[in-house]
Amino acid sequence: MPQQAPSEPITIRTSKVAEIDALAGAMDRSRNYIVNQAIEHYLAANAWQLERITTGIAAAREGRVLPASEVFAGIAAKHGWTR
């Protein structure tokens, strides 16, 4: 496990604090809860995207790719679109 860096304060723009406080009030949660949830979701989404990008690059390097026309046709078929 990587060594944990010491905690450092962070800065949030005043306008964002007001939005966070409004959301926290509406949800009956603390500002800290809202900020931590937002960070958790952000990190999870970016980790997922990075994993998908890395996998895609590896597939392309191995020649495991489809022509764009097949990709678009598959998307259209999935959603019932006509091409």
CORGIBEL-V315299 format. One record per backbone hydrogen bond with DSSP energy under -1.0 kcal/mol. NH is the residue of the N-H (numbers start at 1). CO is the residue of the C=O. If there is no record, write none. Layout:
# CORGIBEL-V315299
nh={NH & NH}
co={CO & CO}
This chain:
# CORGIBEL-V315299
nh={17 & 18 & 19 & 20 & 21 & 22 & 23 & 24 & 25 & 26 & 27 & 29 & 34 & 35 & 36 & 37 & 38 & 39 & 40 & 41 & 42 & 43 & 44 & 45 & 46 & 47 & 48 & 49 & 50 & 51 & 52 & 53 & 54 & 55 & 56 & 57 & 58 & 59 & 60 & 61 & 62 & 63 & 64 & 65 & 71 & 72 & 73 & 74 & 75 & 76 & 77 & 78 & 79 & 81}
co={13 & 14 & 15 & 16 & 17 & 18 & 19 & 20 & 21 & 22 & 23 & 24 & 30 & 31 & 32 & 33 & 34 & 35 & 36 & 37 & 38 & 39 & 40 & 41 & 42 & 43 & 44 & 45 & 46 & 47 & 48 & 49 & 50 & 51 & 52 & 53 & 54 & 55 & 56 & 57 & 58 & 60 & 59 & 63 & 67 & 68 & 69 & 70 & 71 & 72 & 73 & 74 & 75 & 76}
